[in-house]
Amino acid sequence: MSNKLLDQFRQQEADNIALSVKFNRWSLVMITLMIQEQEQKLVASDLPVDGDGELDNFWEEIG
């Protein structure tokens, strides 16, 4: 009986790992697509790349 339970546990863990791998791959694809879309939006916009030559220091502004 315990051998059957051990086999069931192993199968359940294998299924969980397979789902995790599938989710990780899906997440990577979605993040890649989101980055590509954001890059396209930024290229298409007419926003300045840098702020008139001044470097904004984030840490000084919040300090």
C-alpha positions as CSV (number, residue, x, y, z in Angstrom):
1,M,0.0,0.0,0.0
2,S,2.7,2.5,0.9
3,N,4.4,1.8,-2.5
4,K,1.2,2.9,-4.2
5,L,1.1,6.0,-2.2
6,L,4.7,6.8,-3.0
7,D,4.0,6.4,-6.7
8,Q,1.0,8.6,-6.5
9,F,3.0,11.3,-4.7
10,R,5.8,11.1,-7.3
11,Q,3.3,11.4,-10.1
12,Q,1.7,14.4,-8.4
13,E,5.0,16.1,-7.9
14,A,6.0,15.4,-11.6
15,D,2.7,16.9,-12.7
16,N,3.3,20.0,-10.5
17,I,6.8,20.4,-11.9
18,A,5.5,20.1,-15.5
19,L,2.9,22.8,-14.8
20,S,5.5,25.1,-13.2
21,V,7.7,24.7,-16.3
22,K,4.8,25.4,-18.6
23,F,3.8,28.5,-16.6
24,N,7.4,29.8,-16.5
25,R,7.7,29.5,-20.3
26,W,4.3,31.2,-20.8
27,S,5.4,34.0,-18.4
28,L,8.6,34.5,-20.4
29,V,6.7,34.8,-23.7
30,M,4.2,37.2,-22.2
31,I,6.9,39.4,-20.6
32,T,8.8,39.4,-23.9
33,L,5.7,40.5,-25.8
34,M,5.0,43.2,-23.3
35,I,8.5,44.6,-23.6
36,Q,8.3,44.5,-27.4
37,E,5.0,46.4,-27.3
38,Q,6.4,49.0,-24.9
39,E,9.4,49.5,-27.1
40,Q,7.2,50.0,-30.1
41,K,5.2,52.6,-28.2
42,L,8.3,54.4,-27.0
43,V,9.8,54.5,-30.5
44,A,6.5,55.7,-32.0
45,S,6.1,58.5,-29.4
46,D,7.8,61.9,-29.7
47,L,8.9,62.0,-26.1
48,P,12.5,63.2,-25.5
49,V,15.0,60.6,-24.8
50,D,16.9,62.6,-22.2
51,G,15.7,65.6,-20.2
52,D,17.5,68.5,-21.9
53,G,20.9,67.1,-21.1
54,E,20.3,67.0,-17.4
55,L,20.5,63.6,-15.7
56,D,17.6,63.2,-13.3
57,N,18.8,61.7,-10.1
58,F,16.0,59.6,-8.7
59,W,17.7,59.1,-5.4
60,E,18.3,62.8,-4.8
61,E,14.6,63.5,-5.6
62,I,13.3,61.1,-3.0
63,G,15.9,61.9,-0.4
